Amino acid sequence: MSRFPTPTRRLLTAALLIALTTPAWAQSHAHGTAAAPAAAKEMPADPPVDHGSMEHSQMDHSTMDHGSMDHSQMDHSKVDHGSMDHSQMDHSKMDHGSMEHAAHKAAAPSEPREPIPAVTAADRLAAFPPIEHGAMEHAPEIHSMLLVNRLEQWDGQHGNGQAWEASGWVGGNIHRVWVRSEGERSGGRTEAADVEVLYGRSVSPWWDVLVGVKQDLGPGDSRTWATLGIQGLAPYKFETSATAYVGEGGQVMASAEIEYELLLTNRLILQPLLEATLAAKDDPRHGTGSGLNKVEAGLRLRYEFNRRFAPYIGISHERLFGDTADYHQAAGERARDTRWVAGVRVWF
């Protein structure tokens, strides 16, 4: 080989190396391509995945492609959804319509698990025990009440004195016996007083009809009157009383009284009052003229320490009319008078 120049020697050497290496490479490549199918035939197929036994709580669902997953073939009844973190799952790509939720397809039971037992006589007896009427305490059929509406001291332009007005009853809800009294004292003596004993019958929830007798107790001749009247609560809560009296000699008199209670507070109450008296004919002996003979208007403010006891102060104005005023002026008395009053209202 020394006969060839150096470049020629190098080319021959390279060609010889290529010729020697080419069969080895081809054989290795052929063996590699032939072994691949054989290996593929020898490897077993992947076993089916049991999603019911998979622990989804340990899986990172955020990296899974839920859009390419076929949920219709999955048995979700065995999946523990309570331990799954749904906040990391992209539900927008999941086809929930094709999922077969076996738990939701279970039919609701038509019969209760424990049948309701039939009601027995012992059950009825326990629910509705027998009542012993003899052991029951009934409200008393007879009630009573005494109201002193005015018990006061008055100081007027022409003197001072005391006055009272009281009423009471005893009986039931329909039938009652009433007692009423009013009077006035001045200068240490009783100027006028009377007592009424009446039978009252309720004719409605708000009104009573009264019938009975009235006895005058003032100075001079004592007179007795037959009485017929009505009393009760008029609309808008006006306490109203109207009474007619028939006396000796055919004298007929009538009186009407209206009171109203205005609650300034639950305990502070303002009570206006208006009272009028009329007569059918003149009676000079008793200083009474025919027609309207007397009107009294008052305004009293009371404070109820409790419902049974309430002191009050107020003002009252009294005026006489017609022949009645003339008779009193002839006797040296005034036809009108304004009085300041202070008293107490109690009931039992």
Steps between C-alpha positions, in 0.01 A plus 500: 500500500797723506464523126189722534535856599376609835164654389415196299574281797260698716209469257551123469504465878171692538329292231612180662360608841163593346477163327574315822250689718197501265393132543516522880279809510245349263483179701450691826224712346323198360508322830358812671208531264419134517509483876252782550194313365600194694527700818163663430341161458654368816392800731159447659218757461437756773254367759161682538504780757257467792403860572291394799812389686705802401577755769407821321594713803871435424473573127576839347190556284623844395747343252250254351330560167135453599382601156635179344378272779192284438309529828205301367697176553603584853312359801479803727295319762819365659690827494539679832397849393522629857882479493537653152613862468250631244636853529805399288296324229394666174133397483435711191662230280322204659194342337278452803203401288665171405598404853307214655451583866361179640430652841263761355308244299396308809123521546369657822330252730122512478444362850646625830782294643304461823122482450294740713319300767124522521349730766378302798253577776791551740643765268169686490469482876849642547428786260154580636481407868157510665410834660370508852258791496463487874870577544495797262500849649241716326493877517241632744166588348458804726734797464506845656667835464495838674635807317540837671538708188531832686585564863625855507549828679395808305578869538272738312439870460229495765623244749646153525381155581506132410334286232472135409372272227506120534344193344516129562341176390468136594384214276588308189575591143136561406310585815632743762389713789637854481544761772583861408545805718618860466490805719657826612583666829574865571539694823492184708161379378370285217357714220380214281528120503320201354521119485373277217434126516453352153461172320722486192480265206757478225339550158827500300871463571517877562165608647288434810138597560423611857176520692447573871448778753680815608485663843596862563683557829550876485352763732128569478241252389640159410375380164483155340527445127435212264804457278553375146830541320775366280876507541799365314781574261403704195701491174848650530506387867278768651363383835136603484214497747144626442229464768139614531330553840128514574409649839204613706254740343589388151839667499734352243870567497788366290875507524770410248874462558787442258860424597807428292843375601794634300820304571795741491717210621416157639456656844424869437137538392298811416124463562253756357144489637171658397175466697158658442171494693149574369153525656151470350338772712576765761542406866567823698504315830812309395648783290449319169380660180372337185728420211879496521582602854865401564818421303834396647824463302822374652854404411701273730857373463582186698807285548441129553757357739306184421161440343330505839642825637541828313520852651393789277474877468272699276254780440120502489248759385132494592219719364127527564246596233148639474270506799743282693758781489235752609395288799860464622581868453189589697634281784834689495692241301702534180383373161852391398817394673851382403679261731846351537484140607741241640407148590550131448345229284491147646326172427468168680 
